[in-house]
């Protein structure tokens, strides 16, 4: 008698339990498949989805994402920027967005436009900009899925996605939920940033998504330069260009490409190199 009592806890499961578990797994797979399909449908009118990513925070990933998006829009492309950096969604501030997204009758979100760029961010759903958002894995996953499924981007040439830094749960959730056309990896000239960037590139490669290339930010006499190029050579990737550390960035009233011709020309170069890399990966060899 005791045997069967314990057996129920630790021994072989009864067939009903196994069936229920199998059903549960199938349901979960169906849900994931449906979510992915819903996201793909929502993003179906977007030509290129580019993740901007870094091995750690503080290397200027958001600055690169915002200026790249704005430079592309300046040259006539239809561009959106999606900020899914969970902990520090800074795109709203960088783009000087005042209005939240508008909601349609069927609960879809229309991103506000600024400087010719549509913007959607996790930051819109933050009560207080100075509070940290503390989320666990499944919550991150659900929030991102919801944001991706409900945003109406319409037809775009580029959707630039500002990803969370590092190799933790958050960037992984996004990379799994979204089919990206490629990544732009941002690093700074310091040696430690280069090592962190290398880790994140290795993670992307494991997920079998193309790395379009490396951008070196904060380049110049203060932090030095060249690490981005070394990293690109070492990992056999394109070097997309370097962005100098300049006083021009002190004017935060709008993306710096709009106030500094030097910065605009750097980003035009990066945009052109990124497009070349996209063409190379989208044409089958």
C-alpha positions, 0 to 999 in steps of 0.5 A, a space after each residue: 500500500 505504502 509502495 503505491 502511495 510513494 510510487 505515485 510521487 516518485 515512480 513511473 507516472 500513470 499514462 493519464 499524467 503522461 498524456 496530460 504532460 504531452 498535451 501541455 507541451 504540444 499546446 505550448 508549442 502551438 502557442 509559441 508557433 502562433 505568437 511567432 506567426 502573429 509577430 511575423 504578420 505584424 512585421 510583414 511589410 518591413 523590408 529589413 529588421 536590424 538589431 543594434 547590439 552590444 556586449 555591455 551597457 555604456 558603449 553608446 548602443 542607443 546613440 548608434 541606433 537613434 542616429 543610424 535610424 535618423 540618418 536613414 530617414 534623412 536620406 528618404 528611407 521609411 524607418 522605425 526604431 523599436 526600443 526593447 532594451 528592458 532595463 534602460 529604454 532610453 530611445 524616447 528620451 534620445 528622440 525627444 518623444 513627447 506623445 505616447 503611441 495612439 491606440 486604434 479601436 482594436 487595441 493596436 498601437 500606432 508609433 509616434 513619429 519624430 524626425 521622420 522616424 516611427 518610435 516604439 519603446 518599452 519605456 512608454 509602459 514605464 510609470 516612472 522614468 527613474 524607476 528600474 524595471 525589474 522583470 523576470 524571464 517569462 515576463 520579459 518574454 510576454 511583454 516583448 511578444 505583446 509589444 511586437 504583436 500589437 504595434 502597427 508599423 505599416 510599410 518600412 524600409 528599415 526597422 532598427 531594434 535597440 536590444 538589451 546589452 549582454 548575453 542574458 535572458 532578455 536579448 535571447 528572448 527577443 532574438 528568439 521572438 523576432 526573425 532579424 535580418 542581421 545585427 550591427 554590433 557596437 563596441 568602444 576602443 577599450 580592450 574590455 569592451 572588445 572582449 564583451 563584444 566578442 562574447 555577444 558576437 559568439 552568441 549571435 553566431 550560435 543563433 545562426 543570425 548574420 552579423 552585418 558588422 562592427 561599429 566602433 563608437 567613442 573613437 578618437 584621442 581619448 579612448 584610442 581607436 582600432 579595437 573595432 577594426 581588430 575585432 572585425 578582422 579577428 571574427 571575420 566580419 565587416 567593419 562598418 565604420 567608426 564614430 568619433 567622440 565629439 563635443 557635438 553630442 552635448 546638444 541633446 535636443 535632437 539626434 546628433 546627425 541633425 545638428 552635426 554634418 561630421 556626425 551625419 557623414 559618419 552615419 551615412 558611411 555606416 548606413 551604406 556599409 550596413 546596406 552592402 552587408 544586407 545585400 550580401 546576406 540576402 543574395 544567396 551565394 
